[in-house]
Amino acid sequence: MSRVHDALRKAEQMLDGNELELPEGEPTEAASAAARALMLSEEIGGVPAESEEIELDSINNSEYQTALSMPQPRHVEINWREFLGRCQVIPFHPAPEAHLIDMERPQEVPGEEFRSLRTRLNHMQGQQDLHSVVVTSSSPAEGKTFTAVNLALAQAQLEHPVLIVDLDLRRPVVHNLFQCPRTPGFSDFIIDERPLEECVRRIGNTNLFFLPAGTQVKNPLELLNMRQVKYTLDGFRKIFNWIILDTPPLLFSADANLLATLTDGTIIVVRIGSTTYDNVIRAMQSLCENNVLGIVANGARAGELYSKYTYYYSKQED
């Protein structure tokens, strides 16, 4: 356990009204460090992803003050009952390189895999209040966006509306997969107060809705700390059965760490033959909330998947 996590635990004890007990010989500066950790976890929403190597004192205080001083937008009233009908409808023409599942060919192997994942998540939803999910990875190029979009498509095949939000504000790509404009989007709604129905698109005649990243911002983490972000994510729960967030990798920014505290669960994507065990452990330890729902293994060889499905479907056709 890193010193940052130890400080957080001690700070939580202070919050509960208990005295902070220090080991014998430990200087009193540890108490102040724990208090600073508590303040950062509440106001910023988490510690940097590289929390195992970083010291609390090395956190940029100027960035912290900037986050607190950013003007908070007014609370926007949204008529959720009529919201879905006012969203713009765009055709479903995914990019050829997107590798999205084909909803008209349900027997294809990738579709079966994502329906299996959907079934497990829906089973968990029946046992707990689970609607909003962060899909992330430890490092780039592990398939988090591929997983997030295909999981959203699989969920949208059922009767309830599903929303996928591109909150990788540093390198958004989901709009490229759907071949639609990046703006207006999430940042335009939060900062410029554009009407939300102008930012959310409905994908064809499906139950899938998409909120792109929006106009590029200089400080994504400060934007995600704005109170309007939490209000909006909570509001989405009123009309969407699933809200799936595509976020940056855990070890490269604190964005996913923060968003994990605002949602019901986290899915970590690993790539077979690429992701190291050490990176997975570091990524999970960087999370402030212990809400990891599971790990998705991406990059399996086609032969390993086709063998189990080819036999079944060939027998049905005989």
N, C-alpha and C positions, 0 to 999 in steps of 0.2 A: 504494500500500500504506500503510495507516495505521500510526501509531506503535505501536499495540497489537500489530498483527501482526508488526512488526519486532521488538518486544520478545520475542514468543513464539518467533520464529525464533532469536534470540540465546540464549534460555533453553534451547531444545532442544540447541543446540551445547554448552552447559554440561553438560547431562544426559549427552551422549555422551562426556564427559571431555575435551573440547577447551577450550582457553582462549578466553575471550570477547574477540574482537578488536574494538576500538573505533576508529572513525575518528579521525584526528589532531584534537586540540583538543576531543574530546567529553568532557564531565565524567564522572567515575567514577560519578555517580548513575545513569547509564544502566544500569550493570551491576546495581545493586540493583533498578532497575525491572524489568529482564528476569527477575531471580530471583523477584520478586513475581508477575510474569505466569505463570511456570512453576507456582508454588505454586497460584495461582488456577485455572489450567486443569486441574490434576490433582485438586484437592480439590472444587472447585465444578463442574467439568465444562465450563466455557466462560466467555466474556466476554459482557457484555450485548449485546443485538442492535444497539444503536446504537453499535457499537464505533468507527465512523469519526469520531464527534464527541466521544467521551467520553475523559477522561484516566484513567489507571490509579489515580491518587491519589484520584479522586472516587468510587471504589467504596466502598460503605458497609461499613466494617470490622466494625461491630456485627452486620450481617446475616451476614457471613462467619463470625464467631465463633458466631453462633446455629446456623448450619448444622452446624458441627463439633461443637457441644455437644449436639445433639439426640440423645436415646437411640436406639440402634439396636436393632431388634427381634431376638428370637432367630431363628435359622435354622429355618424351618418345613419339615419333611419332608413331601413330597407324593407320594402314590402315583400317578405319572403314568399308569401302565398302566390303572388303573381310573377315572381322573379324568373322562373324557368321559361315561361312563355315569352318573355321580353328579350331573351338572349339571342344574339345573332347566330344563324345556322350557316355553317360552312361545309362544303362537300368533303367527304372522306376520301382523300386521294393521298395516301401516305407515300413518302419518298421511297424509291426502289431500294435504297440502301438502308432503310429503317429496320428491316427484318421484323415487321409487326405480324402478329398472328392473323390469319385469314378467317374472319368470322363466318364466311360462307363455305369453308372446308374444315369442319370441326374434327375430322379424323386425323388431321396432320399432327405429327408428334409434338411440335412446340405448343400448339393449342392445348393438347392433353396435359402437358406439364403445368401450364399456367392455370388450367382448370383444377388440377390437383391442389395447387397452392391456394386457389380461391376457396376450395372446399374446406381446407384446414382453417383458413382465416374466418370463414363464415361460421364454422363450428365454434371457434374461440369467441366470436361475437355473440353467440347464443349463451355463453357462460359469463360474459362480462361486458361492461359498457365500452365497446370498441368500435370507433368510427373513423378516427383520423390516424394515419400511419405515415411515418417518415421512412423513405427508402433511400439508403445511403450505402457507402462502402468505406473501406479504410483508406484507399488510394484511388487515383484516377484510372480510367480504362479497365474497370472490373465489371461493367455491365449494369450499373445502377439505373441509368435512364432506360435502357432496354427492358429491364425488369419492371420498373415502375409503370411504363406505358402499356406493356403487355398485360400486366396484372389489372390495370384499369380497364383495358378492353375486355378482359375475361369477366370482370365483375359487371361490366355494362351489358353483358349478354343476358343478365337476369333482369327482372322487371323494375328494379329501383335505380334512380339516377345516381351516377358516380361522377366525381370531380377529380381531375388530375391538375395539380398546380406546379408550375415550374418555379421553384424557389432556389434554384442554383443561379442566383443573381450575378455570380461572377462569370460563369460560362454557360449560359442557357442554350439548350439545343432542342428542346421538345418541339418548339414551333417549326423547326426545320423538318422534323419527322412528319408533322402534319401538313407541311408546306403552306403555312399561313403566316401573317405578319406577327412580329414580336410585340408590337404596340397597337392599341393601348393594352396594358396588362396590369400586373399586380402593383408595381411601383407607381404607375400612373394613378391608380385608385387610392393608394395610401398617401402619396405626397400631393398630387394635383387634384385629388378628390373627383376624378372622373367617375361618372355613374358606373356602378359595378356591372350592370347588364351590358354596357358597351365593352367591357374588358373580358367577360366570360363568353366563350363560343360553344355552341352545341355542334358536335361532330356528326354531320349527316342526319339520318333518321334514327340514330342510336340513342342509348341512354347515357352516353359519355359526354361530359362537358369539360372544357379545357380553359384554364386561366394561365396565359403566358407570363413571362417574367416582366415584360414592360420595358420602359426606357431605362438605359443603363444608369446606375447610381455609383457615386464614388465610394461610399461607405455602406456596403450591404448589411453588415452586422448592426450598425446603428439604426438602420431602417427597420430591421427585424425586431429591434427592441421597442419600437413604438407601440403604445397601448392599442392602437387601432388594429394591429396585426392579430393580437389575441381576440379582440372583439369580432373580427372578421372570421377567423377560424372557428370560433364558437358559433357564429351565425350560420356557417355552412352546415353545421350538424343538424340544423332544423329541416333541411330539405334534401341533403345528400346522404345516402346510406354509407358511402365510403368517400373519404377525402384522402387522396394519395399525394404526398409531397415528394417531389424529386429535389434533392438537396446536394450541396457539395460534399466531397469526402470528409470523413471525420478527422483525419490526421493532417489536413491541409487548411482548415479554417474551423472556427467555432460555430458556424452557422447551423449545421446539423445538430450540434450539441444543444444549442439554444432552442431550436424548433422541437427537439425531442421532449423538452420540458413543457411544451404547449400542446402536445398531441398525446394520443392514447398508447402508442407503441412504435417500435423501431424495427425495421427489417434491414439486416446487413447483408450485402451482396459480396461474395468472394468469387474469384476466378480460379478455376482449377489449373494448377501448374504455374500460377503467377502470384497469387496472394500468399504471403508467408504467415505462419502461425503466430509469430511475434506481432505482426501488424494487426491481426484480428484481436489479439488480447489487448494491445494498446488502444485500439479503437473502442472496444467495449469498456475499458477502464476510463476512457475520456468522457463517457456519458455521465451527466449529472443524475439522470433518472435511470433506475434499473428496470427499464421497460422493453428490453429486447424480446421481440416475439419469436424470432428465429433467424437462421442464416440460410440464404439461398445460394446454392452452388451453381455458378454459371460456367460455360465453356466445356461441358462434357462432349466427348467425341460422338459424332452422329451415330456411329455403329452401335454404341452402348445403349442408345435410346431406341433406335429403330428396331432392334432385335425383339424387344418385349412387346411392341405394338404390332409389328408385321405379322407375327405368328397369330395373334388374336384375330386381327381383321381378315387375314387370309383364310382362317378356319370358318369365319362367318360367311364368306363368299362361296365356300364349297357347297 
